[in-house]
Amino acid sequence: MKTSTDRPPPPVASPFRAPARPTVDRARVEALVRETLARELGADKAAAREIESAGALLLSPDRGVNIGEPYDPRVMPGILAATPARVAVGRTGTRYQTNTMLRFRADHAAAKDAVVSDVDPALLAELGLFELTSRAPDKAVFLQRPDLGRALSDEARTELGKRIARAPTLVVIYGDGLSATALNLHLREFHAALMAALAARGIAHAPPFFVRRSRVKIMDEIARLCGAQAALFVCGERPGLGFADSMSAYYIYQPATGATDADREVISNINPRGRAPAEAARDAAGAIERILREKKSGVVLNGA
């Protein structure tokens, strides 16, 4: 009897359904905030307030101010420049300052939004990406069952065979991972730079596509099903309480059944405050060229 080591487990119905999330008119909220700032600060200062990449007004600075205790002013700038962590924020008794607590709550909300939101179908259409799905039937199951996000649905397997010619040099895959926000904000820039960089290096590739509700290891199954020499998988990173819009780019050479994370490599922290999306795309193209030339990836140190 024939068996397939690539055959994934069957999908599992979600034990619950998250309630519908209300929509927020962010433009209206921003307009109200700017109106208030204009009254308090004046029109010129209100208009000059910085906007972060996620589109929200930045809260007032908290790191390095309101410390209320001795510190070396020569050392503090270096500490603050070395990390985005909540250092040198001061306190009131045993509690955070108000602006520090508000930043924490805002970052926590941004992280939750990034996890539960979806990649915009209009963006995928704009970039000419066709869409497949994993075996996770919805977001709730996807978050509870990581294994289902690592395998294609039966329908997606069939569609993949129709869309991708056998044995491509490279298959380029995008997935939502754990931050749809990251792709919504940065995929457009990354994709344009990646296509240009691959073309400049003469690296042929199959038509890029997107897999909804997918995790990193799904790239292994896709590469085996296509017979690809190499696979590149770009997804949203798990958000932290600081950055909720980072992507990671994973790449691997001919993943065998049972491939592990030691067999792949990654460029992480892809966002405007870390590795800029266009630069990361060029780095990824260079890495793909290397693993195709050396015919290996990961921590392998010899040709065995």
C-alpha positions in Angstrom: 0.0 0.0 0.0 1.4 3.4 -1.0 1.8 6.0 1.7 2.8 9.7 1.4 5.0 11.3 4.1 3.9 14.6 2.7 0.2 14.0 3.4 -0.8 16.5 6.1 -3.3 15.8 9.0 -7.0 16.6 8.2 -8.3 20.0 9.2 -10.0 20.4 12.5 -13.1 22.4 13.1 -12.7 25.5 15.3 -14.1 25.0 18.8 -15.1 28.7 18.8 -15.6 31.6 16.5 -14.2 34.9 17.4 -16.9 37.7 17.5 -16.9 40.1 14.6 -14.5 42.9 15.2 -15.8 46.5 14.8 -14.2 48.6 12.1 -12.3 51.7 13.0 -12.3 54.9 10.9 -8.6 55.6 11.4 -8.8 58.7 9.3 -11.6 60.2 11.4 -9.7 59.3 14.6 -6.6 61.0 13.4 -8.6 64.1 12.3 -10.1 64.4 15.8 -6.7 64.0 17.4 -5.1 66.6 15.2 -8.0 69.0 15.8 -7.4 68.6 19.6 -3.6 69.1 19.1 -4.2 72.2 17.0 -6.2 73.7 19.9 -3.5 72.8 22.4 -0.3 73.4 20.5 -1.3 75.5 17.5 -1.8 74.5 13.9 1.8 74.5 12.9 3.0 72.3 15.7 0.1 70.0 15.3 0.7 69.5 11.6 4.4 68.7 12.3 3.7 65.8 14.7 5.4 62.7 13.4 3.3 59.8 12.0 4.7 56.2 12.5 4.6 53.5 9.8 1.4 52.0 11.2 -0.4 55.3 10.7 -0.9 56.3 14.3 0.1 59.5 16.0 3.2 58.9 18.2 2.8 59.4 21.9 5.1 61.9 23.6 8.7 60.6 24.3 9.2 58.6 27.5 12.6 57.1 27.3 15.4 59.2 28.8 13.0 61.7 30.2 11.2 62.1 33.6 13.7 59.8 35.2 13.9 61.7 38.4 17.1 60.0 39.6 20.9 60.5 38.9 22.4 59.1 35.7 25.4 59.7 33.5 24.2 62.0 30.6 27.1 60.9 28.5 26.1 57.2 28.6 22.3 57.6 28.3 22.3 58.5 24.5 24.2 55.3 23.7 21.9 53.2 25.8 18.8 54.5 24.1 20.4 54.1 20.7 21.3 50.5 21.3 17.8 49.2 21.9 14.1 50.1 21.4 13.3 48.4 24.7 11.6 50.3 27.6 14.8 51.5 29.3 15.3 54.8 31.2 11.5 55.4 31.4 11.4 56.6 35.0 8.5 56.0 37.3 6.1 57.5 39.8 6.6 55.6 43.0 6.3 51.9 41.9 4.3 52.8 38.7 5.2 53.7 35.2 4.7 57.3 34.0 1.4 57.8 32.2 3.0 58.1 28.7 5.0 54.9 29.2 1.9 53.0 30.2 0.0 54.4 27.2 2.8 53.4 24.9 2.7 49.9 26.4 -1.0 49.6 25.9 -0.8 50.9 22.3 2.0 48.5 21.4 0.0 45.6 22.9 -3.1 46.6 20.9 -1.0 46.9 17.7 0.5 43.4 18.3 -3.0 41.9 18.7 -4.3 43.6 15.6 -1.3 42.3 13.6 -2.0 38.7 14.6 -5.8 38.6 14.0 -6.0 40.8 10.9 -5.7 39.6 7.3 -3.6 40.5 4.3 -5.5 42.8 2.0 -6.8 40.9 -1.2 -6.5 44.2 -3.1 -2.8 44.3 -2.4 -2.3 40.7 -3.7 -4.3 41.6 -6.8 -2.2 44.7 -7.4 1.0 42.6 -7.2 -0.4 39.9 -9.5 -0.1 37.2 -6.8 -2.5 34.2 -7.0 -3.7 32.9 -3.7 -3.7 29.4 -2.0 -4.7 28.3 1.4 -3.3 26.1 4.1 -5.3 23.4 5.9 -6.3 25.9 8.6 -9.9 26.7 7.7 -10.0 30.0 9.6 -7.9 32.4 11.7 -9.0 30.8 15.0 -7.9 27.3 14.0 -4.7 28.7 12.5 -3.7 30.3 15.8 -4.5 27.2 17.8 -3.1 24.6 15.4 0.3 25.6 14.0 0.6 22.2 12.2 -2.3 23.0 10.0 -0.6 26.2 8.8 2.4 24.2 7.7 0.5 22.2 5.0 -1.5 23.1 1.9 -5.2 22.3 1.6 -6.1 19.6 -0.9 -7.6 22.3 -3.2 -4.3 24.3 -2.9 -2.2 21.3 -3.9 -4.3 20.8 -7.0 -4.1 24.5 -7.9 -0.4 24.6 -7.3 0.1 21.8 -9.8 -1.8 23.8 -12.4 -0.1 27.1 -11.7 3.6 26.1 -11.3 5.6 24.2 -14.0 7.6 21.2 -12.7 11.1 21.7 -11.3 11.5 25.5 -11.2 14.8 27.0 -10.1 13.1 29.0 -7.4 9.6 29.2 -5.9 8.7 32.6 -4.2 6.0 32.3 -1.5 4.4 34.9 0.6 2.4 34.1 3.7 0.7 36.0 6.5 2.5 34.3 9.3 1.7 36.1 12.6 1.6 39.6 11.3 -0.7 40.5 8.4 0.1 44.1 9.2 3.7 43.6 8.1 2.8 42.4 4.6 0.1 45.1 4.2 2.6 47.8 5.0 5.9 46.5 3.4 5.2 43.7 0.9 4.7 46.1 -2.0 8.2 47.6 -1.6 9.8 44.2 -0.8 8.3 42.4 -3.8 9.3 45.1 -6.3 12.9 45.1 -5.1 13.0 41.3 -5.0 11.8 40.9 -8.6 14.3 43.4 -9.8 17.2 41.8 -7.8 16.4 38.3 -9.0 16.3 39.5 -12.6 19.6 41.3 -12.2 21.2 38.1 -11.0 19.6 36.0 -13.7 17.7 33.8 -11.2 14.6 32.3 -12.9 11.6 31.7 -10.7 8.0 30.5 -10.8 5.2 33.0 -10.6 5.1 34.3 -7.0 2.0 33.5 -4.9 0.5 34.0 -1.5 -0.7 31.3 1.0 -3.3 32.5 3.4 -3.0 31.3 7.0 0.4 29.8 6.5 3.6 29.2 8.6 7.2 28.9 7.7 7.4 25.1 7.2 4.8 25.1 4.5 7.6 26.2 2.1 9.2 22.7 2.4 6.1 20.9 1.2 5.6 23.4 -1.6 9.2 23.0 -2.8 8.9 19.2 -2.8 5.6 19.3 -4.6 7.0 21.6 -7.3 10.4 19.9 -7.4 12.0 23.3 -6.9 15.7 23.7 -6.4 15.2 26.5 -3.8 12.3 28.1 -2.0 11.9 31.6 -0.5 9.1 32.2 2.0 8.4 35.7 3.3 5.9 36.2 6.1 5.0 38.5 9.0 7.0 37.9 12.2 5.4 37.3 15.5 4.9 40.9 16.8 6.5 42.1 20.0 5.7 45.0 22.3 7.5 47.5 20.1 7.4 46.3 16.5 4.2 44.8 15.1 5.1 45.2 11.4 8.3 43.1 10.9 8.7 40.5 8.1 11.1 37.6 7.8 12.5 36.0 4.7 13.3 32.3 4.9 15.1 30.4 2.2 16.1 26.8 1.8 17.8 24.5 -0.8 15.9 21.3 -1.8 14.2 20.6 1.5 13.9 16.8 2.1 11.1 15.3 4.1 11.8 16.0 7.7 13.8 19.1 7.0 14.3 21.3 10.2 15.0 24.9 10.9 18.7 24.0 10.8 18.4 23.4 7.1 17.0 26.9 6.3 18.3 30.4 6.8 16.5 33.7 7.5 16.7 37.5 7.2 14.6 38.9 10.0 13.5 42.3 11.4 12.5 43.5 8.0 10.8 46.9 8.6 11.8 50.6 8.1 13.3 50.7 11.6 15.3 47.5 11.1 16.4 46.1 7.8 14.6 48.2 5.1 12.3 46.1 2.9 14.1 46.9 -0.4 17.6 46.2 1.2 16.3 42.9 2.7 14.9 41.9 -0.7 18.3 42.4 -2.3 20.0 40.5 0.5 17.5 37.6 -0.1 18.3 37.5 -3.8 22.0 37.3 -3.0 21.4 34.5 -0.5 19.4 32.6 -3.1 22.2 32.9 -5.6 24.6 31.6 -3.0 22.6 28.5 -2.0 21.9 27.6 -5.7 25.6 27.9 -6.4 26.7 25.9 -3.3 23.7 23.5 -3.5 23.1 23.7 0.3 21.6 25.9 2.9 21.5 26.1 6.7 24.2 25.0 9.1 25.6 22.3 6.7 29.4 22.7 6.7 30.3 20.1 4.2 29.0 18.5 1.1 27.7 15.4 2.8 
